[in-house]
């Protein structure tokens, strides 16, 4: 099995990450997403240590993942009772639009929740420099 290596930078530190051939761009995008969240934290709480910052990023990403519904749920919620495989194209398009709107709303809610939690963590850390027990 072949493997590629992608170098990502988190908080100025390069990390070499192994991945499958063809997955390099995806891994680089994920690294960029983590770096974006990390830099938002640094802006809020400062340089409080790489391990703590990365732990906070992991918690934020886990929180986003736990609050986001599965796409199958969105599709089943938008399917009207009694519809069959013969549903017209316009009805399917309307269901797709409803599902897309719900997905956007869920994503917006998750981002707002994550931002509120980042602000709460920043306030807690700036108050005494360490997490509450």
N, C-alpha and C positions, 0 to 999 in steps of 0.2 A: 504494500500500500504506500503510495506516495504522499508526502506531506510538504506543505509550504510553510514559510515563516513570514509573519507580518510584524512589523515594528510599529507599536502605537506609543503615544506619549500621554502620560497622565501626570498632571501637575509638574511638567517639565522633565519627568523621568521616563526614559525609553524602556519599553518592555517588549521582548520578542515573544510572540504568541504563535504557537503551532496551529495549523488548520489544514483541512483537506484541500487538495488542488481544486481551484475554481471558487473557493470560499474566501479568498483574500479580500475582495472588495467588501463583502458582508462584514467580516471581522473588523476591517478598518472603519466602517460606518458605525459599528457597535462601540468601538473604542472612542470614536468622535462623540457619540451620544454620552458616554460615561464622562468624558472630559468636559463636555458642556455642563453637565450637572455638577461636576466637581468644581468647576470655575464659579458657578453660581454660589456654591457653598463657601468657597474661599472669599468671594465678595461679601458674603453675609457674616461669616464667623472668623475669617482670617486663616492664616496658616497654623492650624491646631495639631498638626502632625498627620503625616500621610496615611498611617493605618487608620486613624480615627476618621479622617475625611473619606477614605475609601469604604469604611464600614457604613458611614452615613449614606454614601451613594448607593451601596448595596441595599440598605433599608428603604431608600426612596424608590429604587427600581422594583423591589419586592412589593412595596405598597401599591405602586402603579399596576403591577401585574395582578395583585389580588383584587383590586377594585374594578378591573376591566372585565366585562362579560365576554364569554366565548362567542365567536361569530355565529355558531349554530343556534344559540339562544336568541340572538337578534333575528335570525331568519325565521325561526319557529314562532316568535312573538308577532312577526309581521304577516304571517300567513293566515288568511281568514279561514274560519271554520268552514268546512265543506268544499274548499277549493280542491281541484284535482289537477292532474298532470296536464290537462287541456286548458289551463288558464291562459287568457289572452296575453299577448305581448305587452299591451299597455298596462294591464293589471300587474304583471311581473315587474315592469319598469317602475310602477308606483310603489310596489313593495320594496324594490331595491333602493329607491329614493328614501323611503321611510327608514329602512335599515341603516342607510348611510347617515341619515340625520341622527338617529339614535346613537350610532357609533361615535359621531362627532360630539354629541352631548356627553356621552360617557367619558370620552377622552378629555374634554374640557373640564368636566367635574374632577377627574383624576388629577389633572394638572393643577387645578385650583387647590385641591386637597393637599397635594405634595408641596405646593408653595406655602400654604398655611403651616404645614408641619416643619418645613425648612425654617420659616420665621420663628416658630416656637422653639426649635432647637437652637437657633442663633441667639435668641433672647436668653435661653437657659444657659448656654455656654458663655455668653458675654457677661452674665451676672456673677458667676464665680469661677469660670474657666474649667469647670468639670461637670459631668452629668450628675443629675440628682440621684440619690440612692433610693 
